[in-house]
Amino acid sequence: MLANLKKRILGFGIIGGFFTTLGGIGAFGVCHTICQGIIIALAAVGITFIGMPLAFLADPKFIILFFTIGICFFIAAFYFWRRKHC
């Protein structure tokens, strides 16, 4: 029983869930992925960029918007996870 508790706390349980949650709602990850997707899509049709054309997205109002979207998706995913008992 003690080994199971240790495995749960240190391995896949509380600590793992905490860090997974932090990684999932990271605003930089959401913003960076969106910017890379836009640049890849434009490069696929032959449009290339020099410099940082999407730097305007670093404005705090966009960071707050993307962070809020990330939190909303996390809450929805957590709701469905608890509802379906996955």
Secondary structure, DSSP 8 states (H G I E B T S, - for coil): -HHHHHHIIIIISHHHHHHHHHHHT-HHHHHHHHHHHHHHHHHHTT---SS-TTGGGGSHHHHHHHHHHHHHHHHHHHHHHHHHT-
